[in-house]
Amino acid sequence: MTYTKDTLKDTFKSLKLKSVGQILVRFWLEYYIMAVFLVIVVISRIIFPRFLSQANVFNILRQSSVLGIVALGMLLVIMTAGIDLSVGSLVALTGVLAVGLQRNMPLVFVLILSLAIGLFTGLVNGLLITKRKMPPFITTMGMMAIARGLTYVYTHGGPIQINYPEYNFLGRGMLGPMPFIVIVWLIISIILFIIITQTTFGRSIKAIGSNPTAAHLSGINVSRHVIIVYMLSGLLCGIGGILLTSRITVGTPLIGVGMELEAIASVVIGGASLSGGRGTVFGTIIGVLILGVISNMLNLVGVSMFYQDTVRGSIIILAVLFKIARKH
């Protein structure tokens, strides 16, 4: 075959276009959730001109931080092909205990005890799932009821007020130009990013989620890793409970209701698979921010609370459907 100058030029152009097209397709497959997030932000900015003001941005970040921390724990659980429905109730339990116990204990001991309760609850979940072979859905659903019930027992169904400035700082204070609660979320995100991407533990939980039998045959202690994952989820719920009650300056048994569903939605919207083995910290953060921006925008435009859950639920379904269509 004879190649003329024009033929070679056309061939070069086609190869270049193909290469550019492949790059764009790969970029879209990897980072589509960021594009979706930016589109939502642009639409919100058009509807409400002051949407991107510093005060409103900080407000979104504060409101999203606790869900973001809890969602990171859910990410670890889902990566092992598990589920944790107890996170919302555990946030409430650890939060109200952190508020109520301050009347009789120094703040440092209160914080340690609340975090220890979160760890212990996660340990119980992990042991029941791995040693007694109980399904994660049933195990954590039962723990959800237990934790919520204990929250009502401790508070007698009513709110507990906070009168301690040091505690209030955790959820409402500023560290330099940034809210302290957002800095905590950022630090936890960085730590988990390193754990998932750079450590043997991170690679192991991905392997467990993909194929637990193969992971066991390769020498991974599946039970131990799953227990640690649920303990980390419980620990992050303890942190979330402390920060949430500090931010709203009251401990009430109604906090955290529905948070387990929002955490799962954030992780799935962020690209994780409910069948396990896949998920990223970055995607989860973007998933949380998408829900936060939507909630903030609905409040700004005065949408009734009766409709907000419907709108959020519809957007979650559309996002997941879009994710499924993208794969095909």
VEXDREN-2710 file (C-alpha; in Angstrom, 1 decimal):
% VEXDREN-2710
k/r/px/py/pz
1/MET/0.0/0.0/0.0
2/THR/1.3/3.4/-1.0
3/TYR/1.1/6.2/1.6
4/THR/0.8/9.7/0.2
5/LYS/1.4/12.8/2.2
6/ASP/-2.4/13.3/2.5
7/THR/-3.0/9.7/3.6
8/LEU/-0.3/10.0/6.3
9/LYS/-1.8/13.3/7.5
10/ASP/-5.4/11.7/7.7
11/THR/-4.0/8.7/9.5
12/PHE/-2.2/10.9/12.0
13/LYS/-5.4/12.9/12.6
14/SER/-7.5/9.9/13.1
15/LEU/-5.0/8.4/15.6
16/LYS/-4.8/11.7/17.4
17/LEU/-8.6/12.0/17.6
18/LYS/-8.8/8.5/18.8
19/SER/-6.3/9.1/21.5
20/VAL/-8.0/12.3/22.6
21/GLY/-11.3/10.5/22.6
22/GLN/-10.0/7.7/24.7
23/ILE/-8.5/10.2/27.2
24/LEU/-11.8/12.0/27.5
25/VAL/-13.8/8.8/27.9
26/ARG/-11.4/7.6/30.6
27/PHE/-11.5/10.9/32.4
28/TRP/-15.3/10.9/32.3
29/LEU/-15.4/7.3/33.7
30/GLU/-13.1/8.2/36.5
31/TYR/-14.2/11.6/37.4
32/TYR/-17.9/11.9/36.3
33/ILE/-19.0/12.4/39.9
34/MET/-16.9/15.6/40.1
35/ALA/-18.6/16.9/36.9
36/VAL/-22.0/16.2/38.3
37/PHE/-21.1/18.1/41.5
38/LEU/-19.8/21.1/39.5
39/VAL/-23.0/21.2/37.5
40/ILE/-25.1/21.2/40.7
41/VAL/-23.0/24.0/42.1
42/VAL/-23.3/26.1/38.9
43/ILE/-27.1/25.6/38.9
44/SER/-27.3/26.6/42.5
45/ARG/-25.1/29.7/41.9
46/ILE/-27.5/30.8/39.1
47/ILE/-30.6/30.3/41.2
48/PHE/-29.1/31.9/44.3
49/PRO/-26.4/34.5/43.6
50/ARG/-25.0/34.4/47.1
51/PHE/-24.7/30.7/47.1
52/LEU/-20.9/30.7/46.9
53/SER/-20.4/33.4/49.6
54/GLN/-17.9/32.4/52.3
55/ALA/-20.5/32.3/55.0
56/ASN/-22.7/29.9/53.0
57/VAL/-19.8/27.7/51.9
58/PHE/-18.7/27.3/55.5
59/ASN/-22.3/26.6/56.4
60/ILE/-22.4/23.7/53.9
61/LEU/-19.1/22.3/55.1
62/ARG/-20.2/22.4/58.7
63/GLN/-23.4/20.7/58.0
64/SER/-21.7/18.1/55.8
65/SER/-18.8/17.3/58.1
66/VAL/-20.5/14.9/60.5
67/LEU/-22.1/12.9/57.6
68/GLY/-18.8/13.0/55.9
69/ILE/-17.0/11.4/58.8
70/VAL/-19.7/8.8/59.3
71/ALA/-19.7/8.1/55.5
72/LEU/-16.0/7.4/55.6
73/GLY/-16.6/4.6/58.1
74/MET/-19.5/3.3/55.9
75/LEU/-17.1/3.3/53.0
76/LEU/-14.7/0.9/54.8
77/VAL/-17.7/-1.3/55.6
78/ILE/-19.1/-1.3/52.1
79/MET/-15.7/-2.1/50.6
80/THR/-15.8/-5.4/52.5
81/ALA/-19.3/-6.1/51.0
82/GLY/-20.9/-5.3/54.4
83/ILE/-23.4/-2.7/55.6
84/ASP/-23.8/-0.8/58.9
85/LEU/-27.3/0.4/59.6
86/SER/-26.4/1.3/63.2
87/VAL/-24.4/4.4/62.4
88/GLY/-27.2/7.0/62.8
89/SER/-28.3/5.6/66.2
90/LEU/-24.7/5.3/67.4
91/VAL/-24.1/8.9/66.5
92/ALA/-27.1/9.8/68.7
93/LEU/-26.0/7.5/71.6
94/THR/-22.4/8.7/71.8
95/GLY/-23.5/12.3/71.3
96/VAL/-26.1/12.4/74.1
97/LEU/-23.7/10.6/76.4
98/ALA/-20.9/13.1/75.6
99/VAL/-23.3/15.9/76.6
100/GLY/-24.9/14.3/79.7
101/LEU/-21.7/12.9/81.3
102/GLN/-20.1/16.3/81.3
103/ARG/-22.1/17.2/84.4
104/ASN/-20.2/14.5/86.4
105/MET/-16.9/14.0/84.6
106/PRO/-14.0/16.0/83.1
107/LEU/-14.4/16.7/79.4
108/VAL/-11.3/14.6/78.4
109/PHE/-12.8/11.5/80.1
110/VAL/-16.2/12.1/78.5
111/LEU/-14.7/12.2/75.1
112/ILE/-12.6/9.1/75.6
113/LEU/-15.7/7.2/77.0
114/SER/-17.9/8.3/74.0
115/LEU/-15.3/7.1/71.6
116/ALA/-14.8/3.9/73.5
117/ILE/-18.5/3.2/73.3
118/GLY/-18.4/3.7/69.5
119/LEU/-15.4/1.3/69.3
120/PHE/-17.1/-1.3/71.5
121/THR/-20.3/-1.2/69.5
122/GLY/-18.4/-1.7/66.3
123/LEU/-16.5/-4.6/68.0
124/VAL/-19.8/-6.3/68.9
125/ASN/-21.1/-5.9/65.3
126/GLY/-17.9/-7.3/63.9
127/LEU/-17.8/-10.3/66.3
128/LEU/-21.4/-11.2/65.6
129/ILE/-20.9/-11.0/61.8
130/THR/-17.6/-12.9/61.7
131/LYS/-17.8/-15.3/64.6
132/ARG/-21.6/-16.0/64.7
133/LYS/-22.0/-15.6/60.9
134/MET/-24.9/-13.2/61.3
135/PRO/-25.8/-11.2/58.1
136/PRO/-24.4/-7.6/58.4
137/PHE/-27.9/-6.2/57.6
138/ILE/-29.6/-8.1/60.4
139/THR/-26.8/-7.5/62.9
140/THR/-26.5/-3.8/62.4
141/MET/-30.3/-3.3/62.2
142/GLY/-30.6/-4.9/65.6
143/MET/-27.8/-2.7/66.9
144/MET/-29.6/0.3/65.4
145/ALA/-32.6/-0.4/67.5
146/ILE/-30.6/-1.1/70.7
147/ALA/-28.5/2.1/70.4
148/ARG/-31.6/4.3/69.6
149/GLY/-33.5/2.7/72.5
150/LEU/-30.6/3.4/74.9
151/THR/-30.5/7.0/73.7
152/TYR/-34.2/7.4/74.6
153/VAL/-33.6/5.8/78.0
154/TYR/-30.7/8.0/78.9
155/THR/-32.4/11.3/77.8
156/HIS/-35.9/10.3/78.9
157/GLY/-37.0/11.3/75.5
158/GLY/-36.0/15.0/75.9
159/PRO/-33.1/17.2/75.0
160/ILE/-30.0/17.8/77.2
161/GLN/-28.5/21.3/77.0
162/ILE/-24.8/22.0/76.8
163/ASN/-23.3/24.8/78.9
164/TYR/-19.6/24.1/78.3
165/PRO/-17.7/26.5/76.0
166/GLU/-14.8/24.1/75.5
167/TYR/-17.2/21.4/74.2
168/ASN/-19.1/23.9/72.0
169/PHE/-15.8/24.8/70.3
170/LEU/-15.5/21.4/68.8
171/GLY/-18.5/21.9/66.5
172/ARG/-18.8/25.7/66.3
173/GLY/-15.2/27.0/66.8
174/MET/-12.8/28.3/64.2
175/LEU/-9.1/27.2/63.9
176/GLY/-7.6/30.0/61.8
177/PRO/-9.8/30.7/58.8
178/MET/-11.5/27.3/58.8
179/PRO/-14.2/25.8/61.0
180/PHE/-12.6/23.2/63.4
181/ILE/-15.2/20.6/62.6
182/VAL/-14.2/20.8/58.9
183/ILE/-10.5/20.4/59.7
184/VAL/-11.3/17.2/61.7
185/TRP/-13.2/15.9/58.6
186/LEU/-10.2/16.8/56.4
187/ILE/-7.7/15.1/58.7
188/ILE/-9.7/11.9/58.9
189/SER/-10.2/11.9/55.2
190/ILE/-6.4/12.1/54.6
191/ILE/-5.7/9.4/57.1
192/LEU/-8.2/7.0/55.5
193/PHE/-7.0/7.9/52.0
194/ILE/-3.5/6.8/53.1
195/ILE/-4.8/3.7/54.7
196/ILE/-6.9/2.6/51.7
197/THR/-4.4/3.4/49.0
198/GLN/-1.0/2.9/50.7
199/THR/-1.2/0.1/53.3
200/THR/-1.6/-3.6/53.3
201/PHE/-4.8/-3.2/55.4
202/GLY/-6.4/-1.1/52.6
203/ARG/-5.5/-3.7/49.9
204/SER/-6.7/-6.5/52.1
205/ILE/-10.2/-5.0/52.7
206/LYS/-10.5/-4.5/48.9
207/ALA/-9.6/-8.1/48.4
208/ILE/-12.1/-9.2/51.0
209/GLY/-14.9/-7.3/49.4
210/SER/-14.0/-8.7/45.9
211/ASN/-13.7/-12.3/47.0
212/PRO/-13.5/-13.3/50.7
213/THR/-12.6/-16.9/49.9
214/ALA/-9.7/-16.0/47.7
215/ALA/-8.6/-13.4/50.3
216/HIS/-8.6/-16.1/52.9
217/LEU/-6.6/-18.5/50.7
218/SER/-4.1/-15.8/50.0
219/GLY/-3.3/-15.6/53.8
220/ILE/-5.5/-12.6/54.8
221/ASN/-7.2/-12.9/58.2
222/VAL/-10.7/-12.0/56.9
223/SER/-12.4/-12.1/60.4
224/ARG/-9.8/-9.8/62.0
225/HIS/-10.0/-7.3/59.1
226/VAL/-13.8/-7.2/59.1
227/ILE/-13.9/-6.7/62.9
228/ILE/-11.4/-3.8/62.6
229/VAL/-13.5/-2.2/59.8
230/TYR/-16.6/-2.2/62.0
231/MET/-14.7/-0.9/64.9
232/LEU/-13.4/2.0/62.8
233/SER/-17.0/2.7/61.7
234/GLY/-18.1/2.8/65.3
235/LEU/-15.2/5.0/66.3
236/LEU/-16.0/7.5/63.5
237/CYS/-19.7/7.5/64.7
238/GLY/-18.4/8.4/68.1
239/ILE/-16.4/11.3/66.7
240/GLY/-19.5/12.3/64.6
241/GLY/-21.8/12.2/67.7
242/ILE/-19.5/14.4/69.7
243/LEU/-19.1/17.0/66.9
244/LEU/-22.8/17.0/66.0
245/THR/-24.0/17.7/69.5
246/SER/-21.3/20.3/69.9
247/ARG/-22.5/22.0/66.6
248/ILE/-26.2/22.1/67.5
249/THR/-25.4/22.7/71.2
250/VAL/-27.9/20.2/72.4
251/GLY/-28.1/16.4/72.9
252/THR/-31.4/14.9/71.7
253/PRO/-32.4/11.3/70.9
254/LEU/-33.7/12.5/67.5
255/ILE/-30.2/13.3/66.1
256/GLY/-28.8/11.0/63.5
257/VAL/-32.2/9.7/62.3
258/GLY/-31.8/8.6/58.7
259/MET/-28.1/9.2/58.7
260/GLU/-27.3/5.6/57.9
261/LEU/-29.2/6.0/54.6
262/GLU/-27.5/9.3/53.8
263/ALA/-24.1/7.7/54.5
264/ILE/-24.9/4.7/52.2
265/ALA/-26.1/7.0/49.5
266/SER/-23.0/9.2/49.7
267/VAL/-20.7/6.2/49.4
268/VAL/-22.7/4.8/46.4
269/ILE/-23.0/8.1/44.7
270/GLY/-19.3/8.5/45.1
271/GLY/-18.6/5.4/43.0
272/ALA/-18.4/2.5/45.6
273/SER/-20.0/-0.8/44.9
274/LEU/-22.5/-2.4/47.4
275/SER/-21.1/-5.7/46.3
276/GLY/-17.7/-4.7/47.8
277/GLY/-14.1/-4.3/46.6
278/ARG/-14.4/-0.8/45.2
279/GLY/-14.6/2.7/46.6
280/THR/-12.6/5.9/47.2
281/VAL/-12.3/8.6/49.8
282/PHE/-12.5/11.3/47.2
283/GLY/-15.7/9.9/45.7
284/THR/-17.3/9.6/49.1
285/ILE/-16.4/13.2/50.0
286/ILE/-18.0/14.4/46.7
287/GLY/-21.1/12.3/47.4
288/VAL/-21.4/13.9/50.8
289/LEU/-21.0/17.4/49.3
290/ILE/-23.6/16.7/46.6
291/LEU/-26.2/15.9/49.3
292/GLY/-25.0/18.9/51.3
293/VAL/-25.3/21.3/48.4
294/ILE/-28.8/20.0/47.5
295/SER/-30.0/20.3/51.1
296/ASN/-28.6/23.8/51.4
297/MET/-30.1/24.9/48.1
298/LEU/-33.5/23.6/49.0
299/ASN/-33.4/25.5/52.3
300/LEU/-32.3/28.7/50.5
301/VAL/-35.1/28.7/48.0
302/GLY/-37.6/27.9/50.8
303/VAL/-38.7/24.4/49.8
304/SER/-40.8/22.9/52.5
305/MET/-39.3/20.1/54.7
306/PHE/-42.2/17.9/53.6
307/TYR/-40.8/17.9/50.0
308/GLN/-37.0/18.0/50.8
309/ASP/-36.7/14.3/51.5
310/THR/-38.6/13.5/48.3
311/VAL/-36.3/15.7/46.2
312/ARG/-33.1/14.3/47.8
313/GLY/-34.4/10.7/47.4
314/SER/-35.2/11.3/43.7
315/ILE/-31.8/12.8/43.1
316/ILE/-30.1/9.8/44.8
317/ILE/-32.0/7.4/42.6
318/LEU/-31.2/9.4/39.5
319/ALA/-27.5/9.5/40.4
320/VAL/-27.3/5.8/40.9
321/LEU/-29.2/5.1/37.7
322/PHE/-26.8/7.4/35.9
323/LYS/-23.9/5.5/37.4
324/ILE/-25.4/2.2/36.1
325/ALA/-26.0/3.6/32.6
326/ARG/-22.4/5.0/32.5
327/LYS/-21.0/1.5/33.0
328/HIS/-22.9/0.2/29.9
END
